[in-house]
């Protein structure tokens, strides 16, 4: 159940067919961003380039599922085209659900993230030094029981969570708790046992009542108990560049809280919507879930609780990938933009899910940047007018109009007009402050460059327009 950062890429090319189910499939206006056409272009091209049999894709925009499509072959023999109603294993994306279960128990006052592991699970290495937070953030030091990209011989025999811990969590820690970050499925086996004990019921049962049912995730199933039926996607693998072969199934007990969930892409998207709208947990719990944990030396891990928490292309991004035998998956959430991308594929040790997800995310953020282009046009016009010693005062708040006194306009005109022609006008990142949107632009002129700093009110009026 790995996070597929830096996935290997298969070079075998195969054909595919497309099965489609699209929500909100209205014909876009001329020149408008066409989400369906974008995904139809990206997903088949990546499948063809990688040879991965199929992909099920769901995209959230404006906090709603805007598209659900499936591409390729869910099963090769006998042939079964992929369909959005089919379930795929989501691998380590399951970890954020285990983290949510812990946070729900914390909300009930039944544990805290800073409780020591030994309070709930005894006999583990340094159990009275390792915290639950360190388990969920992969900073505990417990060694990973499954870092390989294949199913080992022993994994074909059933096991239990306790047997996994007896082998891997009783060894000396790989590092002092909190001092390093190292991905480890073992952490989540411990966390799952803590949920079992504190909730007084199995993790799966607790998640069903508190997460899956409230969110309407009706397709979820536990593949740690049994394989997916033939009506769902079949998992595949290949030896080197050889033909695709049905993947072996891990025996019961090996996935548990680290990667036991299978679902449709649309149902994973429902979870993503709950992250965007913060509808399931309390605000303080979402802050814990989505905040990157820091090591004891102060360095950020860029990982929260069961998910990476980073900035990407100027947008806050929550991301995690997943892999179990026969399947890889990618989940990207842009919570501040009301957007998310879920990609589920049916081949392990493959890069397709991540490639498709990242390309769709980039297309979405590029589209958002295009929608901001009108603000750049306005900013450039104001800059040009200031070089001429005038402004359109209807664009500004009372404060900003007061700032642009007669003397200010003269100084702006005399200092800026001498800099020559504009050669480039480039938008920088946006941020929030004081209830306003902060925008920045870099202006390259013939003799030097300057920066524009703008604060924009919710109604669009400009509270600040400084040239620095």
N, C-alpha and C positions, 0 to 999 in steps of 0.2 A: 504494500500500500504506500507507494512512494509519491512524493510531490515531484512531478515530472519537469523540474527545472533542468534545462539543458538536455532535452530528450534526444536520443539517437534517431537518425532518419533512414528509413528504408528507401532504396532507389528503384525498386521494382515497380513497373507501371502496369496497371490493370484497368479494364473497362468498368463502367458503372452505369446504373440507371437511377432515375430520380423519382422518389415518392414525395409528394408535397401536400401539406395541410397548412394553409396560411390564414392567420387572423389579421383583421384590418387590411384587407387586400385591395383597398380602393386604388384606382389609377392615380398616380401622383401628378400634380400640376407640372406643366412644362418647366424644366430646370430645377425642380424640387429633388431632394435627396430620395432615391428609390431604394428602400431597405431590401425589398425582395430581390431586386435585380443585383444589388451588391452581394447578398449572401449567395444567390444563384451563381454568381461569378466566382466567388472565393472558394466555397466548399468543394464543388466538383473539381476545380483545378488542383487543390491540395490533395484530394483523394487520388487523383490521377498521378500526381507527382510522387506520392509516397506509396501507392499500392494498397493503402488501408481500405478494407471492404466497404465501410459505411460510416456515416456521421448523422447524428440527430442533433439539430440545432434549435435553440430557443433564444429569442432576443427580447429584452424588456426595454421599452422607451417610455418616458414620462410616467414611470411607475406602473406600467401595465404591459402584459405580454402582447407584443406587437407582431410577432411572427414565430411560427413553429414549423420547421421543415425537416425532412429526412432525405438523405441522399445515399445511393449505392445499394449494396446487398447486405441485408441483415443475416442471411445465411447463403452460403455458396452452393451446397448440395443437400437436398434439392433447393433450387434457387428460391429465395424469398426476398423481394424488394423491401428495403427499409421503410418504416412508417413512423410518424411522430408518436403514435400510441404505444410503440414498443419500449420496453425497459432495457436499460444498459446498466452495468455495474459502474458506480461513480468513484470507487476506490477511496482515496484519502480525503476527498471532499466530505466524506462522512465525519471526519474529525470535528468540523465546526458544529455539527449537531451534538456530538458528545460534549463539546465545550459549552454549548447552550444549555444542556441538561445540568451541568455543574452550576452554571449561573442561575438557573431557575431554582436550584436547591439553596443557593446563597441568598436569593431574594426571600426565600421562606425562612431564613435564619437557621438553617440546618447544618451549614458548614460555611467556611470562608475560603477564598482563594489562597490566603496565607496560612491556612492550617497545614501542619506537617502531615506527610503521607502516612507516617507511623500511627497516627490517631485512628486510621481506618483500615490500613493493610499492614500487617506485621510481618517481620522476618525479611524485609527487603534491605538491600545495602543502603546505609545512611538514611533510613526511612525517617528518622527524627530530625534530619537536616534538610531534606527535600520538601518543597511546598507543592500544593496542587497547582499554583500558578506556574511553577517551573515545569511541571508535567505538561501542561497545555501549551506552553510557549517553547518547548523543546530545549530548555536550559537546565534540565535536571542532572544530566550526566549518565542516565541509564542507557545502556547499549542497545542499539536497534536489533531486533530479532529477525528483520527481513529487509536488508538493504539491497538484495539481489533483484535483478530484472527477470527472473525466471522462478519457477516453482521447484524447490528442492525436493529430493526423494522423501525426506521425513514429513513433508507437508501433505503428502497423500494419505497419511494416517491421522485419524481424528485426535485432537488435543483439547485442552481446556485453558482458560485464561491463567489459572494458577500454575499449570505445568509450564506455560511460557515464562511466567515470572520466576519460577523455581530455577530455570536455566539461565535466563538473561538478566533478571533484576536482582539477583543475589550476588552477581559478580561485582568486583570493585568498580566504582564509577569511573567513567572515561575522563572526567574533570570535576573540579569543585562545583557544587551546585551554584548556578547563576553566573559562572565565570565565562562560559562559552555557549555557543548555539550549535546544536547538532541534531538533525532530524532523526527521530526515533519513534517507530511504531510502538515500542514497549511502553512509552509514556502513556499512550492512550489505552492500553490494556489495563494499566494501573488505574487510570481515571475511570474506565468503565466499571471496574470492580467497586470503586468508591461510590459511584452512582447506585449500583445494585444494593450496597449495604445501607447507604443513607436514605435512599428512597423507599427501601423495603420491598422492592420489586425489580425485575430485570430492566436493564437499560432500555431494551427495545420496547417493552410495555410502557415505560415512563415517557419515552419519546412519542409513542403513538398517542397517548392521552394529552400531552402538553405541547407537542409540536406538529406532528403529522396531521392529526384530525383537525385542530383549529385552523391550519393553513389549507385544508382541503387537498392534501397530498395523497390522494387515494391509490396511486400506483405503487407506492413504496413497498419493497419486500426485502426480507433478510436473506441474503445469499450465503450467510455463514451457516444457515440451517440446510439449505437445499439450492441446487442450481436453478437458473432461470429455465422456464419451460420452452418448448420449441416455438411457441408463438412470439417469443421475444428474441432479441438479438443473440446470435451465437458468437462466442469469443474465439479469436484466432491468434496464432503466433507463427513465426517462421524461423528456420535455422539459417543464419546469414542471409543470403539473397534468394533462398530457396522458395518453394511454393508455400502458400498459406495453408496451415493445418489447424484443425480444431484444438483449442488450448486445453490443457489438463485443468481440472477443477480442484482448488484447494479443499482439503477435507474439513469437516465441521470443526470450529473452534479457532481456526487460524486468523480469521478476519476480525470478529468481535467489534469493539468500539473504535478500531482503527480504520475499518473499511468495509463494513458489512452491508451497506445500503445499495440497492439497485432501484432505479426509478426512470420515469420518462424525463426528457429534457424540460418539458413544460412544468412538471412538478418541482424540479430543482429551481426553476425560475420563480415559482411561488415563494420558495424560501428566500430567494434574492429580493423579491419585492418586500418581504417582511423586514429585511435588512435596510432597505431604502426608506420604508415608511416607519420603521421602528415600532411595529405593531404587536410584537409578541413578548419582548422583554422590556424591562424598565430602562429608561435612558442611561442610568449609571451602568447597567449591564452591557449595553451596546458600547459604551466608552471602553469598558474592560475588554470586550471581544475584539474591538477594532483598533486598539492602541498598541503600537509597537512596543514590545518589552525591551528594557535596557539591561545590559549586562552590569555586573558589579563595577566594571571600570567606566561605566557611563555611556558606552557605545550602543547605539540602537541595533537591535537584531533585524529590524524591518519586518518583524513577525509578531502578530498579536496572539490570540488564543484560537488555534486551529485555522488561521488564515494569515497570509502575507498582508501587510498594511504599508503601502508605498505610494509615492507620487509617480505617475506615468504620463508623459506628454502634457504636463501641467494639470492633471486631474488626479484627485484622490482615488486610489484603486485598492479594492480588497480582492485578493486572488488566491486560488489554490487549484492545483491539478491533482489527479489521482490515477492510480494504476493498481489493478489486480490481474490475475491471470486471464488473458484474452481481451482486456479492456483498458483504454486510457480515456481520461476525461479532463476537461478544463472548465473552470468557473471564474468569471471576471465580473465584478460588481463596481460600478462607478456611482457610489451612493449620492454624491452631491449633484449628479447630473440625471438622476432617476433612470439610470440605464444599467443593463446587465447582459452578459452573453454566456450561454451554457452550450458546451459542445461535448457530446458523448460519442466515442468511437469503439469499434469492436476488434481492435488488435492491440496487444501489449507491446511495450518497448518501442513505441512509434511516436512520431512527432506531430501527426496530423491534427489532433485535438487542440494542442497548443498553438499551432500555426494558424488554424482557422479562427480560433478565439482572438488571438492578437490582431490578426488582419481586420476582423470585424470591429474590434474595439478601436483600432486606429481609424477606420472609416467613419465610425460614429463621432470620435473626437474631432476629426477633420471637418465633419459636417457641422459640429457645434462651433468650430472656429470660423467656418464660413458664415454662419448666422451672426457671428460677432463682427463680421466685416463691415456691416453698416455703421457700427460704432467707430471703427477705424476711419471710415470715410468722413464721419462727422468731426472726429478729432483732427484730421488733416485739414479740413475746411476751416476750423477754428484757428489752427496754427497759421494758416495762410492769411486769414483776416487779421490776426494779431500782428503779423509782419507788415500789414498795411495800416496798423493803428486803429482798428475798429473791431467790434464784436456784435453778434446778434444776441442782445440781452435776454431774449425770450428763452434761450437755451439754459440760462443759469439761475441758481437760487439767489435770494436776496443777499446772502453772505458773499457769494462769489461776485455778484454785480457790484457790491460795495468794495471788494478787493480791487476790481478793475476800475480804479479811479482814473481821472484824466492823466495824472502823472504816470500811473502804471502803464496805460496804453502807449504813452510817448516812449517810455523806457523799453517796453516790449518791441515796439516798431523800430526804434533806432538800433537796438542791439541785435535783433534777429534779421532784419532786412540786409545787414551787411555780411551775412554768412554765405550768400550765394544760393544757387539753385538746389532744390531737394533732389537727392539722388536715390534715397531709399527711405521708406516709412514702414517700420516693422513693429508689429504688436508683440508685447511681452506677456507674461502670465497675469492672470486675474486672481484676486483674493477678496476676502470679506473683512471689513473693519467698521466698527461704529454703526452698524446697520446699513452700510453702503457697500457698493462694489468698487474695488480699487482696480483701475486699469493703468497699464504703462505702455508707452510707445518709445521706440528709439528712432530719431530722425537724423539721417545722414545728409549733410549739406556739403557744398563745394569745399568749404574751408574747415569744417569741424562737425562733430556730432553732438546732439543734445538729447535729453530725456524729457518726456512729458509724463507727469503724474496727475491722474484724474481720480476724483471721488465722485461716484454717480449715485444719486438718491434712488429709492425704489420706483419713483414716478418718472425716472429718466432725466431729471434736472441735474445739472452739473454743479456740485458744491465746491469743487476745487479743480483748477486747471493751471498747473505750474509747469514752467519750462526751466529745467535745471541744467 
